[in-house]
Amino acid sequence: MASNTDPESDTGPDGAQHGGVQSVDRALAVLEILARDGQAGVSEIAEEMGIHKSTVSRLLGSLVSRDIVHQNSERGKYQLGFGILRLASSVPGRLSLVREGRPVLESLAEDFKETVNLAVLRSNYAVNVDQAMGPSTLATYDWVGSLTPLHATSSGKVLLAAVSADERDRILKETGLPARTPRTVTSRNKLENQLLDISRDGYCVVREEFEIGLNAIAAPVYNHMGTVIGAVSISGPAFRFDPEQTPGLPEALKQAGLQISKNMGYTRR
């Protein structure tokens, strides 16, 4: 039995079970780090939180067992996992969006042979709630449950373009514009100009802004009130996938977004 002075003890000097609350706080801190950075190792998390690596390993093990966190078997680092959808899907309409979007995603993946994702806005990030895989053996990354930065991804920019100026200002003040790659847009003025173009064109293209070697294109999805509630995207390796050079892709993607919107009750005005 650990002593009451042990920093890892679950019991305080007065016998109170305060350690459980501390564990919850620490687990939430781990999730925030993974949401912010995309992925991180035990040592990185422990150093930032100022706690023992053994404590971080125990927290991660618990989160992994619930599918909230996933360990990348190749790199040994951790990232948010599929189980995060249990939280995201508690928001009204999320599950129906996935259900109504699934056939459209599968059709796009079949037609364009690349990975197709459906994302929604959640806690200042774009969270991918569904995915259809293209037939290429290179398109094997599972993005479902991943929280990605709004300013560096095609889906994120589509979602960011749809919020009010005040909401966008709040989000960007909280998240900043950190560079994910040398191509990430980190200028607020340049980003705002891009968002205007997205609103005008009805789609967004990013080239290696989130990851080197990854290009993507996204279009909005609306609800019955005409409010943007999601974004449908296609992504693929930069060496073979240039969205605007792929015949018919931008228009097909916009139509796919409108089809999902129609399934959600949207009537184009």
DOBAMAR-987997 format. One line per field, with one value per residue (C-alpha): residue number from 0; x, y, z; residue in three letters. Coordinates in steps of 0.02 Angstrom, whole numbers, plus 50000, padded with zeros to 5 digits. Each point is the difference from the previous one (the first is absolute). Example, Ala and Ser with C-alpha at 12.3 -4.5 7.8 and 13.67 -1.06 7.14 Angstrom:
! residues 2
num [0 | 1];
east [50615 | 50069];
north [49775 | 50172];
up [50390 | 49967];
residuo [ALA | SER];
This chain:
! residues 269
num [0 | 1 | 2 | 3 | 4 | 5 | 6 | 7 | 8 | 9 | 10 | 11 | 12 | 13 | 14 | 15 | 16 | 17 | 18 | 19 | 20 | 21 | 22 | 23 | 24 | 25 | 26 | 27 | 28 | 29 | 30 | 31 | 32 | 33 | 34 | 35 | 36 | 37 | 38 | 39 | 40 | 41 | 42 | 43 | 44 | 45 | 46 | 47 | 48 | 49 | 50 | 51 | 52 | 53 | 54 | 55 | 56 | 57 | 58 | 59 | 60 | 61 | 62 | 63 | 64 | 65 | 66 | 67 | 68 | 69 | 70 | 71 | 72 | 73 | 74 | 75 | 76 | 77 | 78 | 79 | 80 | 81 | 82 | 83 | 84 | 85 | 86 | 87 | 88 | 89 | 90 | 91 | 92 | 93 | 94 | 95 | 96 | 97 | 98 | 99 | 100 | 101 | 102 | 103 | 104 | 105 | 106 | 107 | 108 | 109 | 110 | 111 | 112 | 113 | 114 | 115 | 116 | 117 | 118 | 119 | 120 | 121 | 122 | 123 | 124 | 125 | 126 | 127 | 128 | 129 | 130 | 131 | 132 | 133 | 134 | 135 | 136 | 137 | 138 | 139 | 140 | 141 | 142 | 143 | 144 | 145 | 146 | 147 | 148 | 149 | 150 | 151 | 152 | 153 | 154 | 155 | 156 | 157 | 158 | 159 | 160 | 161 | 162 | 163 | 164 | 165 | 166 | 167 | 168 | 169 | 170 | 171 | 172 | 173 | 174 | 175 | 176 | 177 | 178 | 179 | 180 | 181 | 182 | 183 | 184 | 185 | 186 | 187 | 188 | 189 | 190 | 191 | 192 | 193 | 194 | 195 | 196 | 197 | 198 | 199 | 200 | 201 | 202 | 203 | 204 | 205 | 206 | 207 | 208 | 209 | 210 | 211 | 212 | 213 | 214 | 215 | 216 | 217 | 218 | 219 | 220 | 221 | 222 | 223 | 224 | 225 | 226 | 227 | 228 | 229 | 230 | 231 | 232 | 233 | 234 | 235 | 236 | 237 | 238 | 239 | 240 | 241 | 242 | 243 | 244 | 245 | 246 | 247 | 248 | 249 | 250 | 251 | 252 | 253 | 254 | 255 | 256 | 257 | 258 | 259 | 260 | 261 | 262 | 263 | 264 | 265 | 266 | 267 | 268];
east [50000 | 50069 | 50036 | 49894 | 50147 | 50021 | 49962 | 49920 | 49887 | 49812 | 49970 | 50038 | 50059 | 49820 | 49950 | 49907 | 50001 | 50063 | 50114 | 49855 | 49964 | 50185 | 50004 | 49852 | 50086 | 50158 | 49908 | 49914 | 50168 | 50068 | 49853 | 50026 | 50184 | 49956 | 49862 | 50121 | 50152 | 49919 | 50112 | 50126 | 50108 | 50002 | 50157 | 49934 | 49836 | 50087 | 50120 | 49862 | 49889 | 50143 | 49954 | 50080 | 50005 | 49925 | 49849 | 49981 | 50014 | 49863 | 49886 | 50030 | 49969 | 49830 | 49955 | 50059 | 49892 | 49848 | 50052 | 50012 | 50185 | 50089 | 50184 | 50087 | 50085 | 50134 | 50053 | 49950 | 49914 | 49821 | 49857 | 49814 | 49904 | 49834 | 49919 | 50000 | 49851 | 49896 | 50020 | 49981 | 49848 | 49907 | 49969 | 49829 | 50007 | 50176 | 49947 | 49870 | 50130 | 50113 | 49856 | 49943 | 50176 | 50065 | 49936 | 50065 | 50172 | 50011 | 49950 | 50133 | 50135 | 49954 | 49995 | 50162 | 50098 | 50055 | 49952 | 49839 | 49959 | 49853 | 50043 | 49908 | 50053 | 50033 | 50095 | 50099 | 50050 | 49936 | 49960 | 49982 | 49842 | 50000 | 50114 | 49994 | 50163 | 50060 | 50066 | 50183 | 50109 | 50080 | 49834 | 49998 | 50002 | 49845 | 49951 | 49838 | 50004 | 50148 | 49992 | 50087 | 50040 | 49876 | 50128 | 50106 | 49873 | 49874 | 49854 | 50055 | 50007 | 49828 | 49931 | 50096 | 49934 | 49821 | 50006 | 49968 | 50143 | 49989 | 50003 | 50146 | 50095 | 49971 | 50056 | 50158 | 50048 | 49985 | 50089 | 50119 | 50067 | 50142 | 50099 | 49974 | 50112 | 50098 | 49845 | 49876 | 49916 | 50050 | 49947 | 49828 | 49976 | 50045 | 49885 | 49855 | 50023 | 49998 | 49839 | 49919 | 50051 | 49927 | 49834 | 49999 | 50060 | 49912 | 50154 | 50175 | 50164 | 50153 | 50169 | 50115 | 49944 | 49955 | 50125 | 50140 | 49948 | 49813 | 49878 | 49814 | 49842 | 49838 | 49824 | 49865 | 49850 | 49843 | 49854 | 49817 | 50024 | 50141 | 50132 | 50166 | 50008 | 50143 | 50126 | 50032 | 50179 | 50110 | 50185 | 50146 | 50189 | 50066 | 50103 | 49842 | 49856 | 49975 | 49817 | 49984 | 50088 | 49884 | 49865 | 49829 | 50054 | 49957 | 49825 | 49971 | 50051 | 49886 | 49856 | 50042 | 49989 | 49833 | 49937 | 50041 | 49919 | 49844 | 49997 | 50005 | 49849 | 50088 | 49910 | 50112 | 49935];
north [50000 | 50171 | 50125 | 50155 | 50106 | 49905 | 50120 | 49855 | 49951 | 50001 | 50038 | 50161 | 50019 | 50011 | 49844 | 50098 | 49924 | 50157 | 49903 | 49954 | 50183 | 50030 | 49855 | 50072 | 50169 | 49918 | 49893 | 50155 | 50089 | 49853 | 50011 | 50187 | 49973 | 49868 | 50109 | 50146 | 49908 | 49858 | 49871 | 49987 | 49874 | 49954 | 50101 | 50156 | 49995 | 49966 | 50144 | 50124 | 49946 | 49985 | 49825 | 49827 | 49905 | 49851 | 50107 | 50054 | 49819 | 49948 | 50141 | 49960 | 49815 | 50040 | 50115 | 49872 | 49865 | 50111 | 50043 | 50183 | 49997 | 49895 | 49953 | 50012 | 49831 | 50066 | 50155 | 49948 | 50167 | 50028 | 50093 | 50024 | 49845 | 49940 | 50002 | 50190 | 49984 | 49940 | 50175 | 50092 | 49900 | 50051 | 50166 | 49995 | 49961 | 49926 | 49819 | 50040 | 50099 | 49847 | 49889 | 50115 | 50037 | 49821 | 49953 | 50163 | 49975 | 49823 | 50058 | 50137 | 49880 | 49879 | 50134 | 50091 | 49857 | 50103 | 50018 | 50094 | 50074 | 50084 | 50127 | 50112 | 50147 | 49956 | 50095 | 50108 | 49850 | 49903 | 49823 | 49864 | 49900 | 49882 | 49940 | 49900 | 49928 | 50005 | 49838 | 50054 | 49905 | 50167 | 50069 | 49903 | 50133 | 50001 | 50181 | 49962 | 50082 | 50109 | 50183 | 50107 | 50187 | 50112 | 50115 | 49862 | 49880 | 50010 | 49946 | 50116 | 50151 | 49960 | 49994 | 50155 | 50097 | 49963 | 50068 | 50181 | 50125 | 50010 | 49811 | 49984 | 50134 | 49908 | 49834 | 50068 | 50096 | 49840 | 49884 | 50117 | 49958 | 49878 | 49934 | 49814 | 50004 | 50136 | 50022 | 50031 | 50171 | 50094 | 50175 | 50052 | 50118 | 49864 | 49876 | 50124 | 50027 | 49812 | 49985 | 50131 | 49897 | 49844 | 50086 | 50058 | 49839 | 49873 | 49894 | 50006 | 49924 | 49980 | 49938 | 49926 | 50122 | 49868 | 49867 | 50003 | 49888 | 50015 | 50101 | 50020 | 50085 | 50028 | 50068 | 50049 | 49900 | 50093 | 49960 | 50036 | 50181 | 50029 | 50004 | 49914 | 49849 | 49904 | 49981 | 49858 | 49982 | 49895 | 49982 | 49909 | 49997 | 50159 | 49903 | 49935 | 50105 | 50181 | 50042 | 50141 | 49898 | 49851 | 50015 | 50038 | 49983 | 50172 | 49998 | 49818 | 50036 | 50151 | 49895 | 49865 | 50129 | 50057 | 49821 | 49968 | 50168 | 49949 | 49838 | 50110 | 50100 | 50143 | 50082 | 50102 | 50177];
up [50000 | 49951 | 50137 | 50017 | 49946 | 49838 | 49854 | 49907 | 50146 | 49975 | 50184 | 50091 | 50181 | 50059 | 49905 | 49865 | 49828 | 49914 | 49883 | 49887 | 49964 | 49969 | 49879 | 49905 | 49989 | 49936 | 49874 | 49932 | 49990 | 49899 | 49879 | 49981 | 49956 | 49871 | 49927 | 49986 | 49933 | 49904 | 50080 | 50142 | 50091 | 50184 | 50035 | 49913 | 50096 | 50166 | 49975 | 49956 | 50146 | 50123 | 50058 | 49998 | 49836 | 50091 | 50043 | 49819 | 49942 | 50121 | 49943 | 49817 | 50031 | 50075 | 49855 | 49872 | 50081 | 49969 | 49821 | 50047 | 49956 | 49869 | 49995 | 49832 | 49986 | 49881 | 50096 | 50175 | 50028 | 50053 | 49917 | 50029 | 49950 | 49935 | 50171 | 50000 | 49884 | 50145 | 50068 | 49835 | 49949 | 50156 | 49914 | 49914 | 49815 | 49995 | 49983 | 49867 | 49904 | 49996 | 49947 | 49861 | 49940 | 49993 | 49824 | 49928 | 50077 | 49932 | 49826 | 50000 | 50060 | 49861 | 49865 | 50046 | 50080 | 50151 | 50183 | 50037 | 50172 | 50083 | 50135 | 50123 | 50108 | 50182 | 50135 | 49878 | 49893 | 49851 | 50058 | 49869 | 50035 | 49850 | 49862 | 49839 | 49937 | 49822 | 49922 | 50004 | 50123 | 50047 | 50062 | 50163 | 50137 | 50108 | 50031 | 50093 | 50171 | 49956 | 50051 | 49870 | 50002 | 49913 | 49919 | 49922 | 49925 | 49858 | 50109 | 50139 | 49886 | 49930 | 50178 | 50050 | 49849 | 50055 | 50178 | 50047 | 50003 | 50190 | 50020 | 49879 | 50095 | 50164 | 49928 | 49920 | 50157 | 50100 | 49877 | 49912 | 49827 | 50037 | 49851 | 49971 | 49847 | 49908 | 49891 | 50140 | 49989 | 50158 | 49946 | 50061 | 49851 | 49875 | 50087 | 50000 | 49813 | 49973 | 50100 | 49888 | 49848 | 50079 | 50030 | 49819 | 49917 | 50110 | 50032 | 50074 | 49942 | 50112 | 49941 | 50133 | 50135 | 50130 | 49949 | 49873 | 49856 | 50031 | 49893 | 50031 | 49940 | 50099 | 49975 | 50125 | 50061 | 50056 | 50113 | 49965 | 50056 | 49876 | 50136 | 49968 | 50115 | 49923 | 49860 | 49879 | 49940 | 49887 | 50039 | 49921 | 49977 | 49919 | 49873 | 49916 | 50065 | 49947 | 50033 | 49874 | 49866 | 50024 | 49866 | 50073 | 50181 | 50072 | 49926 | 50047 | 50179 | 50012 | 49933 | 50127 | 50139 | 49934 | 49989 | 50183 | 50039 | 49906 | 50101 | 50156 | 49941 | 49911 | 49854 | 49889 | 49982];
residuo [MET | ALA | SER | ASN | THR | ASP | PRO | GLU | SER | ASP | THR | GLY | PRO | ASP | GLY | ALA | GLN | HIS | GLY | GLY | VAL | GLN | SER | VAL | ASP | ARG | ALA | LEU | ALA | VAL | LEU | GLU | ILE | LEU | ALA | ARG | ASP | GLY | GLN | ALA | GLY | VAL | SER | GLU | ILE | ALA | GLU | GLU | MET | GLY | ILE | HIS | LYS | SER | THR | VAL | SER | ARG | LEU | LEU | GLY | SER | LEU | VAL | SER | ARG | ASP | ILE | VAL | HIS | GLN | ASN | SER | GLU | ARG | GLY | LYS | TYR | GLN | LEU | GLY | PHE | GLY | ILE | LEU | ARG | LEU | ALA | SER | SER | VAL | PRO | GLY | ARG | LEU | SER | LEU | VAL | ARG | GLU | GLY | ARG | PRO | VAL | LEU | GLU | SER | LEU | ALA | GLU | ASP | PHE | LYS | GLU | THR | VAL | ASN | LEU | ALA | VAL | LEU | ARG | SER | ASN | TYR | ALA | VAL | ASN | VAL | ASP | GLN | ALA | MET | GLY | PRO | SER | THR | LEU | ALA | THR | TYR | ASP | TRP | VAL | GLY | SER | LEU | THR | PRO | LEU | HIS | ALA | THR | SER | SER | GLY | LYS | VAL | LEU | LEU | ALA | ALA | VAL | SER | ALA | ASP | GLU | ARG | ASP | ARG | ILE | LEU | LYS | GLU | THR | GLY | LEU | PRO | ALA | ARG | THR | PRO | ARG | THR | VAL | THR | SER | ARG | ASN | LYS | LEU | GLU | ASN | GLN | LEU | LEU | ASP | ILE | SER | ARG | ASP | GLY | TYR | CYS | VAL | VAL | ARG | GLU | GLU | PHE | GLU | ILE | GLY | LEU | ASN | ALA | ILE | ALA | ALA | PRO | VAL | TYR | ASN | HIS | MET | GLY | THR | VAL | ILE | GLY | ALA | VAL | SER | ILE | SER | GLY | PRO | ALA | PHE | ARG | PHE | ASP | PRO | GLU | GLN | THR | PRO | GLY | LEU | PRO | GLU | ALA | LEU | LYS | GLN | ALA | GLY | LEU | GLN | ILE | SER | LYS | ASN | MET | GLY | TYR | THR | ARG | ARG];
